[in-house]
Amino acid sequence: MAIRFPKVPKVRVHADVSLQDGTQFRGQVFIEATTRIQDLMNSPDPFFPFMDETGTVHLINKRSVVQLTPHD
């Protein structure tokens, strides 16, 4: 029998992301309700999902991120 862990709800945080190749996105990053964007960037996962203003979801490679700016 598999062990089931409780799921932590995700929240959307409005943010801008700039990549090394000059690409810029404005949209939302998904993080666990109990974490910060810094925690997401410091986690061992190499990618994170980012939804742009058109609703397209991009898997962003953390190594390519130059700046990730959250908006309140």
C-alpha positions as CSV (number, residue, x, y, z in Angstrom):
1,M,0.0,0.0,0.0
2,A,1.4,3.4,-1.0
3,I,1.9,6.1,1.6
4,R,-0.2,9.2,0.8
5,F,0.9,12.5,1.9
6,P,-1.5,15.4,2.2
7,K,-1.3,17.8,-0.8
8,V,-0.3,21.4,-0.2
9,P,-2.5,23.8,-2.2
10,K,-0.8,25.8,-4.9
11,V,-1.3,29.6,-5.3
12,R,-0.7,31.8,-8.3
13,V,1.7,34.7,-7.8
14,H,1.8,37.4,-10.5
15,A,5.3,37.9,-11.7
16,D,7.7,38.9,-14.5
17,V,10.5,36.6,-15.6
18,S,13.5,37.5,-17.7
19,L,15.6,34.8,-19.3
20,Q,19.3,34.8,-20.4
21,D,18.3,34.9,-24.1
22,G,16.4,38.2,-23.6
23,T,12.9,36.6,-23.5
24,Q,10.6,38.2,-21.0
25,F,7.3,37.0,-19.8
26,R,4.6,38.5,-17.7
27,G,2.2,36.1,-16.0
28,Q,1.9,33.9,-13.0
29,V,4.1,31.4,-11.2
30,F,2.6,28.5,-9.2
31,I,4.0,28.0,-5.7
32,E,2.8,26.1,-2.6
33,A,0.7,28.2,-0.3
34,T,3.3,27.8,2.5
35,T,6.4,28.9,0.4
36,R,7.9,31.9,-1.2
37,I,9.2,32.4,-4.8
38,Q,12.7,32.2,-3.3
39,D,11.9,28.7,-2.0
40,L,10.7,27.7,-5.5
41,M,14.0,28.9,-7.1
42,N,16.1,27.1,-4.5
43,S,14.3,23.8,-4.7
44,P,16.1,20.9,-6.5
45,D,13.6,20.8,-9.4
46,P,15.3,22.1,-12.5
47,F,12.1,23.5,-14.0
48,F,9.0,25.4,-12.9
49,P,5.7,26.1,-14.6
50,F,4.9,29.7,-15.6
51,M,1.6,30.8,-17.2
52,D,1.9,33.9,-19.4
53,E,-0.8,36.5,-20.0
54,T,-2.3,34.5,-22.9
55,G,-2.8,31.4,-20.7
56,T,0.1,29.4,-22.2
57,V,2.1,27.4,-19.7
58,H,5.8,27.4,-20.1
59,L,8.2,25.1,-18.3
60,I,11.1,27.4,-17.4
61,N,14.6,26.1,-16.8
62,K,15.8,27.8,-13.6
63,R,19.3,28.0,-14.9
64,S,18.1,30.3,-17.7
65,V,16.4,32.8,-15.3
66,V,18.1,36.2,-14.9
67,Q,15.4,37.8,-12.9
68,L,12.0,36.8,-11.4
69,T,10.0,39.7,-10.0
70,P,6.8,39.1,-8.1
71,H,4.0,41.6,-8.1
72,D,1.7,42.3,-5.1
